[in-house]
Amino acid sequence: MSEAAQTLEGWYALHDFRSIDWTAWRLADEGERKRALDELHTFLGQWSAVEEEKLGSTAVYSIVGQKADFVFMHLRETLEELNEIETAFNKTTFASFTYPVHSYVSIVELSNYMGQPGSDPMENPEVVARLKPILPKWKHICFYPMNKRRSGNDNWYMLSMDDRKAMMRSHGMIGRKYAGKVKQIITGSVGFDNWEWGVTLFADDALQFKKLVYEMRFDEVSARFGDFGDFYVGNFLDAEKFEKLLSV
């Protein structure tokens, strides 16, 4: 049996993708739309307050294309908190004008592939900050799930720890080239959702998503062992932009 990678876990993550029932929204009277918007602003304010207290983080983005209209990405200390957020939102007037189209449940994760032997990672403030990050509010988001392939000779889980470490080190060097251009948050989802990891990227220049993912495709970790799900890409929404999106 190959040696399993050890992981460090931080905040739990929920990607909540929604679409808007535009027909119902247009036909609603002005008073009902105002109540819905007031509720939405209340929730956005509550989530911002949680973030200021460093008890979690939330990012809100519109989604380009027909897969969804917007996404709430929440990070919280427990699964119960994520469940409470989801349920509370579903009870709002605004939620009645939306319908869920996709969700992803995972937890912020760091593996020991890049760790330093003999050190306690939880004593490192940089590690703790990566496990419990404040989500960037950059202009664009890109989310996709992925697996490590388990097929014939291309079975990631049958490789030795040394081989996996060497390949992940090479893979990580590509990511470092995009430091300052792309912020990456890896969340583990083995046992939580249909894929093994969720990858969330943030950038002020959306073209950097294409360049980073394309370059990584040539690395052996992706070329031989990477399987990818649907990609979701979109634009940052604050309260003002959300209201503009919903104006009719």
C-alpha positions in Angstrom: 0.0 0.0 0.0 1.3 3.4 -1.0 1.8 6.0 1.8 -1.2 8.3 2.1 -0.5 12.1 2.1 -1.2 13.7 5.4 -3.4 16.8 5.2 -4.2 19.9 7.3 -7.7 21.1 7.3 -9.1 24.6 8.0 -12.5 26.1 7.4 -15.4 24.2 5.7 -16.5 25.5 2.3 -19.8 25.8 0.5 -20.1 26.9 -3.1 -23.8 27.7 -3.6 -24.6 28.3 -7.2 -28.0 29.9 -8.0 -30.0 31.0 -11.0 -32.7 33.7 -10.9 -36.3 33.2 -12.0 -36.3 36.3 -14.1 -39.9 36.0 -15.2 -41.1 35.8 -11.6 -38.8 38.7 -10.7 -40.1 40.9 -13.4 -43.7 40.1 -12.6 -43.3 40.8 -8.9 -44.6 44.1 -7.6 -42.2 46.8 -6.6 -42.9 46.3 -2.9 -42.1 42.6 -3.0 -38.9 43.2 -5.0 -37.9 45.8 -2.4 -38.4 43.4 0.5 -36.4 40.8 -1.3 -33.5 43.3 -1.9 -33.6 44.5 1.7 -33.3 40.9 2.9 -30.4 40.3 0.5 -28.6 43.4 1.8 -29.1 42.2 5.4 -27.5 38.9 4.6 -24.6 40.5 2.8 -24.1 42.8 5.8 -24.2 39.9 8.3 -21.7 37.9 6.2 -19.4 40.9 6.0 -19.5 41.3 9.8 -18.5 37.6 10.3 -15.6 38.2 8.0 -14.5 41.3 9.9 -14.4 39.2 13.1 -12.3 36.6 11.2 -14.9 33.9 12.0 -15.4 33.0 8.4 -15.4 34.5 5.0 -17.9 35.0 2.1 -17.4 35.9 -1.6 -20.2 36.7 -4.0 -19.8 36.6 -7.8 -22.0 36.7 -10.8 -21.5 33.7 -13.2 -21.1 34.1 -16.9 -22.9 31.6 -19.1 -26.0 29.5 -18.5 -24.7 27.3 -15.7 -25.7 29.8 -13.0 -26.5 33.5 -12.4 -24.4 33.9 -9.2 -22.5 32.0 -6.5 -22.1 32.5 -2.8 -18.8 31.0 -1.6 -18.9 30.6 2.2 -16.1 29.5 4.5 -17.0 28.7 8.1 -15.6 26.8 11.1 -18.2 24.0 11.0 -20.5 22.2 8.7 -23.4 23.2 11.0 -22.7 26.9 10.3 -22.7 26.3 6.6 -26.0 24.4 6.9 -27.5 27.3 9.0 -26.4 29.9 6.3 -28.0 27.8 3.5 -31.3 27.3 5.4 -31.6 30.9 6.6 -31.1 32.1 3.0 -33.6 29.6 1.6 -36.3 31.1 4.0 -35.9 34.6 2.5 -38.2 36.3 0.0 -35.3 36.8 -2.3 -34.5 33.1 -2.3 -38.0 32.4 -3.6 -36.9 34.1 -6.8 -33.9 31.9 -7.2 -33.4 28.2 -7.6 -30.2 26.1 -6.9 -28.4 24.8 -9.9 -25.2 23.4 -8.3 -23.4 23.2 -5.0 -20.1 22.0 -3.7 -19.1 21.0 -0.2 -15.5 20.8 0.8 -12.9 21.9 3.3 -9.8 24.1 2.9 -6.9 21.7 2.7 -3.1 21.7 2.6 -1.1 18.5 2.0 2.3 17.5 3.4 3.8 17.2 -0.1 5.4 20.6 0.3 5.8 20.4 4.1 9.1 20.8 5.9 10.1 17.7 7.9 10.3 18.2 11.7 8.3 21.4 11.8 4.9 22.0 13.3 2.9 23.6 10.5 0.2 24.9 12.9 3.0 27.1 14.5 3.4 28.8 11.2 1.1 31.9 10.9 1.3 31.7 7.1 0.0 28.1 7.1 -2.8 29.0 9.5 -3.7 32.0 7.3 -4.0 29.6 4.3 -6.2 27.2 6.2 -8.6 30.0 7.3 -8.3 32.5 4.5 -10.2 35.7 4.0 -11.5 35.3 0.5 -10.1 37.8 -2.0 -12.6 40.3 -3.5 -10.8 40.5 -6.8 -12.6 41.1 -10.1 -13.0 37.5 -11.3 -13.5 34.0 -9.9 -13.0 30.6 -11.5 -14.1 27.4 -9.8 -13.7 23.8 -11.0 -13.6 20.3 -9.3 -10.9 17.7 -10.1 -9.8 14.2 -9.4 -6.5 12.4 -9.5 -6.8 9.7 -12.1 -6.9 6.0 -11.1 -6.6 4.2 -14.4 -4.1 1.5 -15.5 -0.6 2.8 -15.4 -1.9 6.3 -14.7 -3.0 5.6 -11.1 -1.9 8.4 -8.8 -2.7 6.4 -5.7 -0.3 3.6 -6.6 2.8 5.9 -7.0 5.3 6.2 -4.2 5.3 9.2 -1.9 8.7 10.3 -3.3 7.4 10.3 -6.8 4.2 12.2 -5.8 6.2 14.7 -3.9 8.6 15.4 -6.8 5.7 15.9 -9.2 3.7 18.1 -6.9 6.9 20.2 -6.3 7.2 20.7 -10.1 3.4 21.5 -10.3 3.7 24.0 -7.5 6.5 25.9 -9.3 4.2 26.7 -12.1 1.6 28.1 -9.7 4.3 30.3 -8.1 4.9 32.1 -11.4 1.4 33.5 -11.1 1.8 34.8 -7.6 0.2 38.2 -7.4 -1.9 37.5 -10.5 -3.9 34.5 -9.3 -5.0 33.6 -5.8 -5.7 29.8 -5.5 -7.6 28.1 -2.7 -7.7 24.3 -2.7 -10.5 22.6 -0.9 -10.6 18.8 -0.2 -13.9 17.0 -0.9 -13.1 13.3 -0.5 -16.1 11.9 1.3 -17.9 15.3 1.0 -18.8 15.6 -2.7 -18.5 13.9 -6.0 -15.0 15.0 -6.8 -11.8 14.8 -4.7 -10.9 18.5 -4.7 -12.4 21.9 -5.5 -10.1 24.6 -7.0 -11.2 28.2 -6.6 -9.1 30.9 -8.4 -9.3 34.7 -8.0 -7.8 37.2 -10.4 -8.1 40.8 -11.5 -7.4 39.7 -15.1 -9.6 36.8 -16.1 -7.2 35.9 -18.9 -4.8 34.6 -16.2 -7.1 31.7 -15.5 -6.7 30.5 -19.0 -3.0 30.9 -19.0 -2.5 29.2 -15.6 -4.7 26.2 -16.3 -3.3 25.8 -19.8 0.3 25.8 -18.7 -0.4 23.4 -15.9 -2.0 21.0 -18.4 1.5 20.3 -19.8 2.8 19.3 -16.3 2.8 15.6 -15.6 0.5 15.9 -12.6 -2.3 17.3 -14.9 -1.3 15.7 -18.2 -1.2 12.1 -16.8 -3.2 12.2 -13.6 -5.7 15.1 -13.8 -9.5 14.8 -14.5 -11.5 18.0 -14.4 -15.2 18.8 -14.0 -17.2 21.8 -15.1 -15.6 25.3 -15.0 -17.6 28.2 -13.5 -16.2 31.7 -14.2 -17.6 35.1 -13.2 -17.4 38.7 -11.9 -17.3 40.2 -8.5 -20.5 41.4 -6.9 -20.8 43.8 -4.0 -24.1 45.1 -2.7 -24.3 47.9 -5.3 -23.4 45.6 -8.3 -25.9 43.0 -7.0 -28.7 45.6 -7.0 -27.7 46.7 -10.5 -27.8 43.1 -11.7 -31.4 42.7 -10.3 -32.7 46.0 -11.7 -35.6 45.6 -14.1 
